[in-house]
């Protein structure tokens, strides 16, 4: 037994030293046409890119048929998984989608390459493949980033942690989804103040195209303390400009403010003309629709804060503009179509409270860490003020 013990310690080491050390590359895929493709994608390639047997490790797999998929999506409890596939199969797919593909071969040493390949093989096993998805901090790009950072001895963290990006999660999310204007608006409306905290390059690398740039800048540390670039070779595999990446988010402040002011002016005009039947009914319908929109929007924002794990939605100050209390005024706005409409005292008071709460959103912009919701203030505040003014102009119903 004593003679065998040394062999037990040596043989695994020999096996590790003689195991193949395949090439490791970061593969970045450009944006696509469908809304979930607008954010780009990336994966880790193990093997020679020219080898048909090279394997791609993809952390972006999800299943619509997963139990309670849409409920879990709404609650922020989505499970994604990593899977491997032939590199050439992926290339054919992305070529058919007219999306660009960029390859960065990494200058990891043999031990680092073997270690990463072994980790990825372990990770794709069914019992290890799933992970809890978070759009900003645990997605297909951050999982790739973390695996490459560990394999490279922290090279990516050194190149990105504490390095100011000048961006926020809101900026990046609304920038990338900008070609789908309705989703860009909804995403901007739904995000709260935590999405406006400045992020460093490490955090910003939740965007695959940013991770590509961070990896390009990263340096490996040699045994003697000198450094060398993490990327040994980089090249375009597929080129395409079919789905360009926007440089900035849409500028919504001016158009939404103009729309909000114009709508408020229309409400005030109709209120002035309420002796005319058409004006009364038009005012009543617009006031009713505005309150329904504000109330339902507020209930959705409140649910996002209290019932989900989507932390970027929490404490959303747009609740001051989209106020669920507007539900209580719906009967009053319907009654405003009548000639002798006289709102009750509590309805007048509630209309003022709703308008004042909406007004509070303006000075909140001056506070540190403020939520950047000026477009929504411009869109909603004028209308809320106009409705409160119209309510106060009418004689109060006596008890």
N, C-alpha and C positions, 0 to 999 in steps of 0.2 A: 504493500500500500504506500509506503514512504517513497518508493521509486516512482509510483504513478502520480503522486501529488504535484510534482513540478510540471509534469506534462499537462495536467489539467489547467494550470495557470498559463502555460505557454501557448497551447494550441489555439485558444480564442484570439490571442494577440496576433499569432501568425495568420489566422484566417482574416482578421481585420486588415492586416497590412497588405495581404495579397488580394483582397476583394477589389473588384473594379471600381475606379473612381470616375464616374461618368461626368461629362460636361454638364454644367448648370447654367441655365439662362433665364432671365426674366423676359416674359413675352407680354407686351402691352397691346391691347386691341382698342382701336379708336371708337368713337361714338357711332351709334346706329340710328335707324329711323324710328323704331318703336320707343315709346317713352321710357321704358326701363333700360333701354340700350343707350340712352343719351348720356349716361354717366361713364361710359367706357368700361373696360374690363381688363383683368390681367391674370396670369397664371405662371407657374414655374415649369420649365421644360427640363427634363432629365434625359440626357443623351445628346448625341450629335444631331444637330438640326437636319443634316442631310440623310440621316438614318430613318427609314420608314418605321422602325420599331421604337423611335424616341417617344417618351411618354410625357403627356402634359397633365399637370396637377392643378385642378380647377376648383376654387373654393366658392363658386357662385351657383351651386346646384340647389334647386328647390322644386317641390312637387305640389302642383295645384290640387292633386288628389289626396294629399296628406290630410289626416283627420282634423277637422275644424280649421282648415287652412285660412279661410277668410276671417273667421272669428279671431284666430290667433294673430293674423295680420293687423286687424283693427286694434287688438289689445297690446301689440308690440311684443308678442311672444313667439316670433317666428324662428323655426329651426332650419338652418341651411346645412349643407354638407359638402365635403370635399370628395372629388371623384377623379379618377385618371382616365385618359383617353388617348388614342394615337394622335400625335401632333398633326399628321397630314389630314386626318378627318376634320380637325378643328380649322385648318387652313382652308379646306374646301368650303366649309360653312361660312367663314368670314369673307371669303372671296365672293360667295353668292350674295352676301349682304352688302357688298361694296364698302367694307370697313377696312381701315388700314391696320397693319400688323407690324410691330417693331420689336426687334430682338436685341437684347443686351447679354452677351456671354460674360459670365463673371469669372474673375481671376482668383477664385478660391483655391486653396491648396488641396492636395489629394485627400487628406484626412477630413477637411471641411466638406468636400464634395460627397465623400462616402457617408459622413454623418447626416447630411441633409437628405440624401437619397434614402437612407434607412428610416429617417423620421417620416418622410412622406409615405413610404411604404406602410409604416405602422399606422399613419393617420388615415389612410383610405380604407382600413379594415372596417367592416360594418359597425363594430362596437365602438369605434373611435371617430367615425367620420362626421357625426353631427355636431353642430355648435350653435349657440344662441346668437342669432343675427341682430346686429344693430347697425343702422344705416351709416352712422358717423364713426363709431368706435370699434365695430367688429363686423367688417364686411369682407368681400372678396379681396380687396386691396390690402386692408390692414392685416389680414391673416397671412398673406404673402409677405408683406413687409416684416412681420414679426418672425416668420420662419427664416427669411434671408438675414435679418439682423442677428439672430442667434447664431446662425451658421458662420457669419462673417466676424464674429467677436464684437458686435456692437457698432459696426461701421456705419450703418444707416442712422442709428441713434446719434452718433457723434456728428453726423452731417446735418441733422435736422432738429434735434431737441434744443429748445431755447432760441432757435433761429426764427426771427419774426417773419411772418408771411404777409402781413398787411391785409389779411383776409379774415373772414368769419365763416362759420358753418352756413349761415344764411346766404352770404355772398356766393359761396361755391355751389350750394344746392340750387339756388334760383338762377345762377349763371348757366349751369349745365342743362337745366330743363327749360331754358328760355325759348327754344324753338317751339315748345308746346305751351303757348301762352296761357290757356286756362289753368293748366297744372302749375305753371310758374306763379300765377296769382294765388291759387289755393295754398300752395306750399308757403308762400310768403305770409299769407293770412294766418296760417296755422301755427307757425313757429313763434315761440316765446322769447324772453330775454336771454336765455342761455345760448340761443343760436347766434347771439350778437357779441359774445365774448371773443376777443381776438385769439387766434390760434397760431401755434408755431408750425414749422414745416413738417414736423413729425405728425401732428394732428391733421394737417392739410393733406397728408398722403393717403387719406381715405379715398382720394380721387386717384384712379390709376394713372392718369397722365402726369399728375404731380409726382407720384412715386417714381415714375420713369426718370424724371429730372433729378430727384433726390438721389436715386441710385447712381446716376451718372456723375454726381458730385462727390460721392462717398469715397473714402480712402481706407485701405487695409493697412494694418500695422505689421511690419516685418519683425522677425526675432531680434534684430539689432536696433529696433526703435524707429527705423525709417518707414516711410509710407509708400504705397503704390495705389493706383486707381483700382477701385472695386471692379469696374467694367474693363475687361480686356479688349472687347470688340463689340461694336454696335452696328446694326444695319437694318434697313427697311426690308421686310419680307414681302409685304404688299403695300402699295401706295394707293391712297384714295382721298379725294376731297369732296366726296358725295355728301357727307354729314359734318360740316365744319363745327369746331368747338367754339362757342361764343366767348368773347374776351371779357364781357361784363354782364351783369344781370340787366333785365329790362328797366328802363327809367319810368317807373309807374307814377311818381309823385305828381307831376304836372297834369297828365291826362286824367287821373282819378280826382284830383282837386278841382279841375275845371268841370268835370262831370258832376261832382258833388255840389259845387256852387250853382251850376245851371239847374240842377234838380231842386235845390232849395229855393231858388228864384221862382221856379215854376210853381212850387207849393204855395209860396207867398202870394203870387199873382192869382192863383185859383181861389185862395182864401179871400182875397180882396173882391173877387167877382162872385162870391157865393150867393148873391141874389139870383144868379142865373142857374137854372137847374143843371145844365151840363157841367158848369164849373163845380157845383157842389158834389156831384157824383164823381167827377174826375178827381177832385181832392180826396174824397172819401176812399176811393179805390187805391190811389197812390199812397195815402197815409197807411191804409190797411196793409198793402203789399210791403211797404217799408218796414213796418213793425213786425210782420211775419218773417221777413228776411233777417232782420236784426235778432229777433228772438230765437229762431231756429239756428242761425249761425252761432249765437252765444251758447246755446245748449250743446252744440257740437264741440265748441272750444272748451266748455266746462267738462264735458265727458272726456275729452282728450287729456285734460289735466288730472281729473280725479279717478278715472276708470282704466287708464292705460299706462304702460311702461314706456311710452314715447316721451322721454324726458325733455326733448327739444320743444314739446308742446306745452309744457307746464307753465303755470303762472302767466298765461298770455294776457297782456294788457289790452289786447283788442276786445276783451270782455267788457271794457268800459264803453266801447263803441257798439258792439253787438250784444246788447243787454237782454238777457232772458226776461227781465221785468216788462219788456215791451208786450209780452203776451197779455198782460193785464189790461192793456189799453185797446185791444182789438175791438171790443164792443163799442167803445167810445168813438173810434174812427168810423165804424159802420153807421152809427147814429148820426155822424156829422153830415150825412147826405140829406138829413131832414132840415126843413126851413127853420124851425124853431129850436135847433139843437142847443142844449144847455148842459155842458159837462158837469159832473159832480165835483165837489171840492177835492176829494181824494184823487180823482183822475187828473185834475189840474196840477195838484202837488206832485203826483207821480211823473207827469210829463216834464216838470221842472227838474226833478231829481235825476231822471234819465239824461236830460240835456246837461246838467251840471257834471254828472259822472263822465259823460263823453268829453266835456271841456277839460276835466282834470288830466286827460291823456296828453294835452299839450305841454304843461309844465313838467310832467314826468320825463319828457324828452331831455330835460336839462340835467337830470340826475345821473351820477356815475352808473355805468352798466345798463343804461336805458335801452329798452327795446326799440329798434328802429322801425317804427310803424307809421311814419309820417304819411305815406300814401293812403293808408286806411283812415287816418284822421281827416285828411282832405276829402275822402270819399263819403264819410259818414257823419262827421260833426255838423256840417252846414244843414243837412236834412233834419237831424235831431233838434237843432236850435229852431229851425223853421216850424217844426211840428209843435214844440213847446210854445212858441209865440202865438201860433194859431189857436192853441188850446186856451191860452190866457186871454186872448181877445174876446172870446165868447163869454156872455154873461153866465155866471155860476147858477146852477140849479139850486133853488132854495130847498131846505129840508122839508 
